């Protein structure tokens, strides 16, 4: 299955959900935001969001500074 991940085509056949995709890329769950097909997701929704061919996923890393 091919999806758009941060604007690039990516193979997501090993990930069925957004949560599995986050795990696959070993991203720090507490410091990223995830957008799935234009909708910002809460962390508890990641496991419920099933990926499909052509989906658009964006990972946004939160940065704090002062």
Phi and psi in radians as a Rosetta constraint file:
Dihedral C 1 N 2 CA 2 C 2 CIRCULARHARMONIC -1.936 0.35
Dihedral N 2 CA 2 C 2 N 3 CIRCULARHARMONIC 2.298 0.35
Dihedral C 2 N 3 CA 3 C 3 CIRCULARHARMONIC -2.215 0.35
Dihedral N 3 CA 3 C 3 N 4 CIRCULARHARMONIC 2.932 0.35
Dihedral C 3 N 4 CA 4 C 4 CIRCULARHARMONIC -1.690 0.35
Dihedral N 4 CA 4 C 4 N 5 CIRCULARHARMONIC 2.077 0.35
Dihedral C 4 N 5 CA 5 C 5 CIRCULARHARMONIC -2.070 0.35
Dihedral N 5 CA 5 C 5 N 6 CIRCULARHARMONIC 1.938 0.35
Dihedral C 5 N 6 CA 6 C 6 CIRCULARHARMONIC 0.905 0.35
Dihedral N 6 CA 6 C 6 N 7 CIRCULARHARMONIC 0.724 0.35
Dihedral C 6 N 7 CA 7 C 7 CIRCULARHARMONIC 1.458 0.35
Dihedral N 7 CA 7 C 7 N 8 CIRCULARHARMONIC -0.016 0.35
Dihedral C 7 N 8 CA 8 C 8 CIRCULARHARMONIC -2.015 0.35
Dihedral N 8 CA 8 C 8 N 9 CIRCULARHARMONIC 2.534 0.35
Dihedral C 8 N 9 CA 9 C 9 CIRCULARHARMONIC -1.221 0.35
Dihedral N 9 CA 9 C 9 N 10 CIRCULARHARMONIC 2.362 0.35
Dihedral C 9 N 10 CA 10 C 10 CIRCULARHARMONIC -2.432 0.35
Dihedral N 10 CA 10 C 10 N 11 CIRCULARHARMONIC 2.566 0.35
Dihedral C 10 N 11 CA 11 C 11 CIRCULARHARMONIC -1.518 0.35
Dihedral N 11 CA 11 C 11 N 12 CIRCULARHARMONIC 2.087 0.35
Dihedral C 11 N 12 CA 12 C 12 CIRCULARHARMONIC -2.056 0.35
Dihedral N 12 CA 12 C 12 N 13 CIRCULARHARMONIC 0.446 0.35
Dihedral C 12 N 13 CA 13 C 13 CIRCULARHARMONIC -1.151 0.35
Dihedral N 13 CA 13 C 13 N 14 CIRCULARHARMONIC -0.375 0.35
Dihedral C 13 N 14 CA 14 C 14 CIRCULARHARMONIC -1.544 0.35
Dihedral N 14 CA 14 C 14 N 15 CIRCULARHARMONIC -0.093 0.35
Dihedral C 14 N 15 CA 15 C 15 CIRCULARHARMONIC -2.045 0.35
Dihedral N 15 CA 15 C 15 N 16 CIRCULARHARMONIC 2.153 0.35
Dihedral C 15 N 16 CA 16 C 16 CIRCULARHARMONIC -1.657 0.35
Dihedral N 16 CA 16 C 16 N 17 CIRCULARHARMONIC -0.422 0.35
Dihedral C 16 N 17 CA 17 C 17 CIRCULARHARMONIC -2.251 0.35
Dihedral N 17 CA 17 C 17 N 18 CIRCULARHARMONIC 2.914 0.35
Dihedral C 17 N 18 CA 18 C 18 CIRCULARHARMONIC -1.051 0.35
Dihedral N 18 CA 18 C 18 N 19 CIRCULARHARMONIC -0.712 0.35
Dihedral C 18 N 19 CA 19 C 19 CIRCULARHARMONIC -1.034 0.35
Dihedral N 19 CA 19 C 19 N 20 CIRCULARHARMONIC -0.731 0.35
Dihedral C 19 N 20 CA 20 C 20 CIRCULARHARMONIC -1.180 0.35
Dihedral N 20 CA 20 C 20 N 21 CIRCULARHARMONIC -0.577 0.35
Dihedral C 20 N 21 CA 21 C 21 CIRCULARHARMONIC -1.179 0.35
Dihedral N 21 CA 21 C 21 N 22 CIRCULARHARMONIC -0.732 0.35
Dihedral C 21 N 22 CA 22 C 22 CIRCULARHARMONIC -1.060 0.35
Dihedral N 22 CA 22 C 22 N 23 CIRCULARHARMONIC -0.766 0.35
Dihedral C 22 N 23 CA 23 C 23 CIRCULARHARMONIC -1.106 0.35
Dihedral N 23 CA 23 C 23 N 24 CIRCULARHARMONIC -0.734 0.35
Dihedral C 23 N 24 CA 24 C 24 CIRCULARHARMONIC -1.013 0.35
Dihedral N 24 CA 24 C 24 N 25 CIRCULARHARMONIC -0.683 0.35
Dihedral C 24 N 25 CA 25 C 25 CIRCULARHARMONIC -1.600 0.35
Dihedral N 25 CA 25 C 25 N 26 CIRCULARHARMONIC 0.099 0.35
Dihedral C 25 N 26 CA 26 C 26 CIRCULARHARMONIC 0.870 0.35
Dihedral N 26 CA 26 C 26 N 27 CIRCULARHARMONIC 0.873 0.35
Dihedral C 26 N 27 CA 27 C 27 CIRCULARHARMONIC -1.551 0.35
Dihedral N 27 CA 27 C 27 N 28 CIRCULARHARMONIC 2.523 0.35
Dihedral C 27 N 28 CA 28 C 28 CIRCULARHARMONIC -1.261 0.35
Dihedral N 28 CA 28 C 28 N 29 CIRCULARHARMONIC 1.910 0.35
Dihedral C 28 N 29 CA 29 C 29 CIRCULARHARMONIC -1.016 0.35
Dihedral N 29 CA 29 C 29 N 30 CIRCULARHARMONIC -0.573 0.35
Dihedral C 29 N 30 CA 30 C 30 CIRCULARHARMONIC -1.414 0.35
Dihedral N 30 CA 30 C 30 N 31 CIRCULARHARMONIC -0.157 0.35
Dihedral C 30 N 31 CA 31 C 31 CIRCULARHARMONIC -2.129 0.35
Dihedral N 31 CA 31 C 31 N 32 CIRCULARHARMONIC 0.342 0.35
Dihedral C 31 N 32 CA 32 C 32 CIRCULARHARMONIC -2.236 0.35
Dihedral N 32 CA 32 C 32 N 33 CIRCULARHARMONIC 2.699 0.35
Dihedral C 32 N 33 CA 33 C 33 CIRCULARHARMONIC -1.953 0.35
Dihedral N 33 CA 33 C 33 N 34 CIRCULARHARMONIC 2.578 0.35
Dihedral C 33 N 34 CA 34 C 34 CIRCULARHARMONIC -2.172 0.35
Dihedral N 34 CA 34 C 34 N 35 CIRCULARHARMONIC 2.309 0.35
Dihedral C 34 N 35 CA 35 C 35 CIRCULARHARMONIC -2.033 0.35
Dihedral N 35 CA 35 C 35 N 36 CIRCULARHARMONIC 2.268 0.35
Dihedral C 35 N 36 CA 36 C 36 CIRCULARHARMONIC -2.139 0.35
Dihedral N 36 CA 36 C 36 N 37 CIRCULARHARMONIC 1.996 0.35
Dihedral C 36 N 37 CA 37 C 37 CIRCULARHARMONIC 0.902 0.35
Dihedral N 37 CA 37 C 37 N 38 CIRCULARHARMONIC 0.763 0.35
Dihedral C 37 N 38 CA 38 C 38 CIRCULARHARMONIC 1.483 0.35
Dihedral N 38 CA 38 C 38 N 39 CIRCULARHARMONIC 0.006 0.35
Dihedral C 38 N 39 CA 39 C 39 CIRCULARHARMONIC -1.969 0.35
Dihedral N 39 CA 39 C 39 N 40 CIRCULARHARMONIC 2.134 0.35
Dihedral C 39 N 40 CA 40 C 40 CIRCULARHARMONIC -1.228 0.35
Dihedral N 40 CA 40 C 40 N 41 CIRCULARHARMONIC 2.325 0.35
Dihedral C 40 N 41 CA 41 C 41 CIRCULARHARMONIC -1.873 0.35
Dihedral N 41 CA 41 C 41 N 42 CIRCULARHARMONIC 2.509 0.35
Dihedral C 41 N 42 CA 42 C 42 CIRCULARHARMONIC -1.399 0.35
Dihedral N 42 CA 42 C 42 N 43 CIRCULARHARMONIC 2.644 0.35
Dihedral C 42 N 43 CA 43 C 43 CIRCULARHARMONIC -0.966 0.35
Dihedral N 43 CA 43 C 43 N 44 CIRCULARHARMONIC -0.663 0.35
Dihedral C 43 N 44 CA 44 C 44 CIRCULARHARMONIC -1.217 0.35
Dihedral N 44 CA 44 C 44 N 45 CIRCULARHARMONIC -0.230 0.35
Dihedral C 44 N 45 CA 45 C 45 CIRCULARHARMONIC -1.521 0.35
Dihedral N 45 CA 45 C 45 N 46 CIRCULARHARMONIC -0.265 0.35
Dihedral C 45 N 46 CA 46 C 46 CIRCULARHARMONIC -0.987 0.35
Dihedral N 46 CA 46 C 46 N 47 CIRCULARHARMONIC -0.755 0.35
Dihedral C 46 N 47 CA 47 C 47 CIRCULARHARMONIC -1.239 0.35
Dihedral N 47 CA 47 C 47 N 48 CIRCULARHARMONIC -0.356 0.35
Dihedral C 47 N 48 CA 48 C 48 CIRCULARHARMONIC -1.554 0.35
Dihedral N 48 CA 48 C 48 N 49 CIRCULARHARMONIC -0.318 0.35
Dihedral C 48 N 49 CA 49 C 49 CIRCULARHARMONIC -1.526 0.35
Dihedral N 49 CA 49 C 49 N 50 CIRCULARHARMONIC 1.854 0.35
Dihedral C 49 N 50 CA 50 C 50 CIRCULARHARMONIC -1.446 0.35
Dihedral N 50 CA 50 C 50 N 51 CIRCULARHARMONIC 2.359 0.35
Dihedral C 50 N 51 CA 51 C 51 CIRCULARHARMONIC -1.467 0.35
Dihedral N 51 CA 51 C 51 N 52 CIRCULARHARMONIC 2.564 0.35
Dihedral C 51 N 52 CA 52 C 52 CIRCULARHARMONIC -2.395 0.35
Dihedral N 52 CA 52 C 52 N 53 CIRCULARHARMONIC 2.775 0.35
Dihedral C 52 N 53 CA 53 C 53 CIRCULARHARMONIC -0.862 0.35
Dihedral N 53 CA 53 C 53 N 54 CIRCULARHARMONIC 2.272 0.35
Dihedral C 53 N 54 CA 54 C 54 CIRCULARHARMONIC 1.481 0.35
Dihedral N 54 CA 54 C 54 N 55 CIRCULARHARMONIC -0.015 0.35
Dihedral C 54 N 55 CA 55 C 55 CIRCULARHARMONIC -1.060 0.35
Dihedral N 55 CA 55 C 55 N 56 CIRCULARHARMONIC 2.714 0.35
Dihedral C 55 N 56 CA 56 C 56 CIRCULARHARMONIC -1.966 0.35
Dihedral N 56 CA 56 C 56 N 57 CIRCULARHARMONIC 2.127 0.35
Dihedral C 56 N 57 CA 57 C 57 CIRCULARHARMONIC -2.168 0.35
Dihedral N 57 CA 57 C 57 N 58 CIRCULARHARMONIC 2.367 0.35
Dihedral C 57 N 58 CA 58 C 58 CIRCULARHARMONIC -2.166 0.35
Dihedral N 58 CA 58 C 58 N 59 CIRCULARHARMONIC 2.276 0.35
Dihedral C 58 N 59 CA 59 C 59 CIRCULARHARMONIC -1.820 0.35
Dihedral N 59 CA 59 C 59 N 60 CIRCULARHARMONIC 2.189 0.35
Dihedral C 59 N 60 CA 60 C 60 CIRCULARHARMONIC -2.104 0.35
Dihedral N 60 CA 60 C 60 N 61 CIRCULARHARMONIC 2.096 0.35
Dihedral C 60 N 61 CA 61 C 61 CIRCULARHARMONIC -1.491 0.35
Dihedral N 61 CA 61 C 61 N 62 CIRCULARHARMONIC 2.232 0.35
Dihedral C 61 N 62 CA 62 C 62 CIRCULARHARMONIC -1.457 0.35
Dihedral N 62 CA 62 C 62 N 63 CIRCULARHARMONIC 2.365 0.35
Dihedral C 62 N 63 CA 63 C 63 CIRCULARHARMONIC -2.253 0.35
Dihedral N 63 CA 63 C 63 N 64 CIRCULARHARMONIC 2.325 0.35
Dihedral C 63 N 64 CA 64 C 64 CIRCULARHARMONIC -1.964 0.35
Dihedral N 64 CA 64 C 64 N 65 CIRCULARHARMONIC 2.591 0.35
Dihedral C 64 N 65 CA 65 C 65 CIRCULARHARMONIC -2.801 0.35
Dihedral N 65 CA 65 C 65 N 66 CIRCULARHARMONIC 3.128 0.35
